[in-house]
Amino acid sequence: MLNINFIGCGNLGKTLGRLITQAQVGTVKGVLTKSQETADAAVEFIGAGKSYLKLNELPRAEIYFITTPDDLIEATCKQLLAEARIETGAIFIHCSGSLSAKVFQRARDQSCYAMSVHPIKSFANPELSAKSFSGTYCGYEGDLDVFPVIKALFEGIGAHLFPIKKEQKMIYHAAGVLANNYLVTLHHIASECYQLAGLREDLAYKITSMLMNDALQNLQNSSHEKALTGPLQRGDISIIEEHLSQLIIKPIIKEAYAVLGEATLSITKHKKELKQVLAALLRKEDGK
């Protein structure tokens, strides 16, 4: 099995490290983070490897995962190449959704390979992420000469790989932000709206979660058009007018309601004239 080092081993790195170890598709050798405490914790979670604090002390490896925050990936790569003993042909991998493998150009210049492999998944809880990782889609791009190695590694832990062009990574990443990060935001403002209507915070949270789960279940089994319900889908102008009027008490929620409503119009089957009326209503600044 190939030897692997993890640098900047946070939630994502720990999850991948554990999965690789459990599936026996690689051998985790070194784990480096900012502090001894976090490095030791990562090693314990992964179930393999040894903790390090200095790049020049890392053991030799065929694969280097740099799973630092995005703005540190390129600098970490350069520092690693300057301080550590890197074998010719080593593979550098990052898991950023927005950055391409180009950030590893310095590694390429030193006869190493560069790959970007982005798991489309939330890693807020490594324990849960590891248990539910199987079936996760991962967009990849980079040096395809080493793709067979990447394929064996990631498919070995249950991932589904698909190619993404480096020029399209930012808009690809924006899609993930909308689908995952802003779903949390939408949950927050919907819960807040329920609280404005007098519901307890815990009840508002539970109801919002239930409604979102229902919508996601519908989307699993049907199209956007068939999954859409509510006043906009029905073309209920008077209800939408009243919503906008009442939401003046919380301008940011009103604005989100209007913007999302306008984006929803393309999903409806309304005639052009009704869509224009609804769009004009949603764009009104006073909500009346």
N, C-alpha and C positions, 0 to 999 in steps of 0.2 A: 504493500500500500504506500501511497505517496505521503510524505511528511508535510505537515501544514502548520504554519504559524499564524496566529491572530494578533493584530495590532489595533488597539482601540476597541476592546471587546466589551461592548455594551449589550443591550437587550438582543439586538439582531445577531451579533457575533456569538453570544452565548448560545442562542437557539441553534444556529448553524453548527457550532462546535459540538453540541450535545447530539444532534441528529447524525452528524458525520461519524461520531464515535459509536453511537448505538447501531448504525447501519453497517459499520465496519467498511466504509468506502474510503477511508483515509485515516491517518494517525496524527492527532493533534499533539504537537511537540511543545511549542512555546505560546504563552499568552501574555501580552504586554498591555498594561493600562497605566493610568496616571498615578495610581497609588498601590501599595502592597496589598491593602485591604481589598480593593476592588479586583485586583488581579487574582488573589487567592480565592475570592468568592466565585470568580468566573471559572477557574480551574475546578473548583468543587462542583459547580453546576454542570460543567461539561463532562466531568468524570474522567478526564485525561489531561495530560500536559503538565507543564511546570510554569509557574508565574515568574515574570521578569519585569524590571523597571527600566532597563537600558537596552537600546537597540543593538548595540555591539555585543551584547551577551546572548542574544537569541541563537538557538541552535540552527544549523543549516536545514533548509527545507526546499521542497520543490514548488510549494504553493504558499503565497503570502496573501492573506485576507487583510486588507486595510479597511476596517469598519469604523473609522472615526467619523465625526461630523463632516459634512460635505466640504466645508471650507478649509479643512485640514488635510484632506486626502492627498493632494498634490505635494504639499510641503512635507508630509510624513513620508511619502515615497522617496523624495529627494534625500531626506535625512537618512532614511534606511539604507539607501544605496551608498551614501557617503560614509556611514559608520559601521555597517554590518558586512559580513562576508556573504555575498550573494552569488550563487552558482549560475553560470551561463545557462540560459534556457528556463530559468525559474518563471513561474506564472504569477503575475500580480492581479488580484481580483478586488474590485470594490463593488458595493451593492447599492450605490446611489441611483435613485430614479431619475435625477435631472442631469447628472454629469456623464460624459462619455468616457471611453477608455483612453481618450487623448490625454487625460490628466497624468497618465503613466508614460508619457513620451520619454522621460528621462530613463525609465526602465528599458524601453525599446532601444534607446540609444546604446544601452549596455548589454545588448543581445538577450534581453528577457522578453517575455510576452505580456500583453495587457488585455484584460477582459473586464467588462462590466456586466454583472448579473444582478438584476433587481427583482427580488421577491415582492410581488404585489400583495402585501399583507401587513396588518398592524402588528407591531411587536411590543405593545405596551406591557405585556406580561409574558416573560420568556417561558414560564412553566406551561401556560395555556397555549402559547404559540407553538411550542415544540410538539404538543399533543395533537394540534389541529393543522400542522403544516402540510401533511400529505394532500396532494391535489392543488397546491399553490402554484399559480402561474408566475413565471419568471421571464422577464424580457432581457435578452442578451445582445451584446455587440462587442466587437473587438477583433483580436487576431484569431481568425478561424482555423489556423493551423493547429491550435490546441483545443478546438471545440470538442473533439472526442473525449478529452480528459474532463472538460467542464460538463459534458453531457452525462458521462458516467457518474461523476460526483453528485450532481444535482438530481438526476433521475434516480440515483441510488437512495436519496432521502425523500423521494416522493414528489418531486417538483415536475411541472409541465413547462418545458422551455419553448420560447418563441422568439424570433429575431426582431429587432427594432433598429431602425436607421439612426445613426448618431445625430443627424440633423433634426430629427423629430423627437428627441428625448425630452425637451422642455415641455412641449405640448402633451406628450404622453404622461409626463409627471404631473402636469396640471390636472389631467383627467383623474388621476389617483387622489389628488388633494380634494377635488370636488366630491368624489365618491366616498371617501373615507373621512378625511379631516373635517370637511364642512358638514357632513352628516351629523357629527357631534355638535357642531354649531347650531344646526337646524333643530336638533333635539333640545338644546339649551334654550333657544328662543321660543320654541313651542311650549316647553315646560313653563317658561316665564309668563307666556301668554295665558296659560291655564291659571297660574297664580294670580294674575291680574283679574281673572274672573272669580277669584275667591277660593280656589282649591288649595289644599295644603301642599307643601313642596313635595313631600314623598308621594302623594297621590298623583300630582301632576307629572312627576317623573315616570311613575309606573304606567299611566295612561299613554303618555307620549311613546314610551318603549313599545307598548302593545300595538299601537297604531302603526309605528314604523315596521315592526315585525310582520304585521299583516300585509303592508304594502310590499315588503321584500319577498314575502311568500308568494304574493300574486305575480310579481315580476319573474320569479323562478319558473312559473308555469304558463305565462302568457306574455303578450307584447306590451309596450308602453301604453298604447292606445286602449287596450282592454283592461289594463291594471289601473288606469286613471279613474278616479271618482271625484265627487264633490261639486260645488257650485260652478266652478269654471268649466268643468266637463259638461255640466247641464246647461250652461249659458244663463245662469240665474243672476241677472244684472242687479236686481234689487238687493240680494244678499251680499254681493260683492261690494256694492256701494256702502252698505251698512257696516260691513267689516272695516273698510277703509276709514269710514267716519269714526268708528269706535277706537281704532288703532292709533289715532292722532295722539293719544295719551302716551304712547311709546313710539316715537318717530322711527327708531332704527328697526323695530319689528314691522311697522307699516311699510317702510322702504323695502325690507326683505320680502314681504308679502307681495308687493307690487312687482318687483323685479322677477321673482320666481313665477308669479302669475303670467307675466308677459312671456317668459321663456316657455311656459306650459302651453301657450296657445298653439304652437306648432304640432303638439301632440293631439289636439282635439280635431274632430271632424266637422267643426262648424263651417258654415259658408263664409266666404271672404268678407262679406259685409258685416256679419256678426263679429268676426275676429277683429275688424277695424274698430267697431264700437267698444269692444272689451279692452282692446289695447289703449284706446283713448282714455277710457275710464281709469285704467291702472296707472296711466302716466299723469293723471291729475295730481297737482301738488297739495291741494287742500283736502283731498279725499271726500269731497262733497259734490 
